Amino acid sequence: MDVSIRPYAPDDRDAVLSLAARLTTATAPWRDPVAVRRTVTAWVAEALDVVDPETGPVWVALDGDAVVGVVHAGTRVHWSGEVDAYVGELVVAPTHERTGTGRRLMARAEAWAREQGHTRLTLETGATNTAARSFYAALGYVTEEVVLTRDLGG
């Protein structure tokens, strides 16, 4: 596959939003799937609405003219007070999983982070999303924090 990476353009919006549902993969079973889908779609839409090459860039992966992936970067203040580069969303179309598309998108986000002077890039994924966790581990990402949830009944 000849996939290229370029900055997001407004004409990409519908194709990028169509990928948003992939962010619901391996969501905890106790979470409302309708609410989860609505929320992840809103995250992606918000990222597209505030694209800024310096503070909130978005890149798309293209196979020919088709958008087959997207990554949104930015910054986030860690609880320690340090500012880290942050990937809010990374999505690859099912047809392009395990083709290097996700790696290329992450490499672009990492390059941007370095260009901005950041020494760390952080991101989040679900604990049960083993495919994503394996992907990120293969890229050198390590678990820094864990969120614990307890069902309180009713």
N, C-alpha and C positions, 0 to 999 in steps of 0.2 A: 504494500500500500504506500502511496506517495502522499503522506499527510503533511500539510504545512501549518505553521502557527503564525497568526497575525493578530493585531489588536482588534477587539470587538468593534463592529460598526452597527449603527441603528438598524440597518436592513437585516441583521442577524437575529434580532429580538425574538421573533416567533420560533425560530429553530432552537435558540438557546432555551427559551421557556419550555419547549416541548421536552427537553432533557431533564428538567427540574425534578420530575417525579422519581428519577433514579436515585435521588438523595434520600428516599424513604427506605431504601434497601436495608434489611436487618434491623429495623426499628424495634425497640422493645415491645413485646406483644401486648403489654398493658396500656400502651399509648393509643389514642384514638387515631386511626389511620386517615380519616378525613381531615382532622385538625393538623396532623403531621404534614400531609400533602399540601394543604393550604399554606402552612407556615413556610415550608421549604420553597414553594413557588414564590411567596412574597419575598423571601431572602434574595432569590435570584433576580426578581424584578427590581428590587431596591438597588442591588449591585449595578444593574444595567442603567438605572436612572441617575446614578451618581458617578459614572465612570470618569475617572481622572487619572491620566497616565502617571502622575507622580504619587498620588495618595490612595487611589483605588482602581488600579488598572484591571482590565478584563481582557483575556485573550481567548480566541477560538481556535480550534483545530479544524482544518478543512481537508476533506477528501474530494478533490475536484472542487465543485462549488457547494458541496454539502457540508454543513456544520456537523461535526461528529464528536465534539468535545468542547469544554469551556473550563477555565479556571479564573477565579477572582482573588486578587491579592489586596492587601492593605496592611494596616498596622493595628496593634492592640496592646493596651497596657496590661502587663502581667500583674498579679496581685503584689508582687515584690516592688512594683513601681517602674520596672524596666519596660521599655517599649520594644516589642518584637514585631517582625514582619509576620503576617498571618494569612493563611489561605482559608477563606470563608467557604468557598465551594469549589469542588473539582468534580466534574461529571464527564463521563465518556459514554458514548452510545454503545449499546450491547454489541453491535456489529464490529466495534473497534476495541473491545476489551482484549487484553493480552497481545496487542499489536505494537506497543511502544508509545501509543498516543498519550496515555496518562503520564508516562515518564517524560515525554517531551513537554507537556503542559507544565508539569512540576518543575522541570529544568528552567523553563521560562520564568516562572514565579520566583524560583531561587535566584536566578540571575538578576531579576529586578530588585530583590531584597538586598543583594550584595551591592548593586548600583546605588541604592539608597543609604548604604552604610550600615545595614543591620548585620548582626552576627548570629542571629537565630531566626528560624522560620517555624512557626507553630501552626497547628491545625487540630481539629477535633473529628472524631468519628465514633460511631456506636461500638460499644463493647462487644456486641455479637456480630458485628460486620467483619467477619474473619478474612474475607477477601481483601477488603480495604486495609485492614491492619497488617496483613501479610505484605501487601503492596508497599505500604509506607515503611515497614520494617526493612524490606529489601532496599529501599532508598536511603536507609540509615536513620530513620526517625525512631525515637524511643518514647515509651510511656512516661509522662511526667506527673500526671495527676489522674485520679480515679474518682468518678462520681458514684455514690452509693444511693440506692433507693430502697425504701421499705414500704410495702403495701400496708396501709393502716386499716384496711377493711372498709366495707360500705362504699 
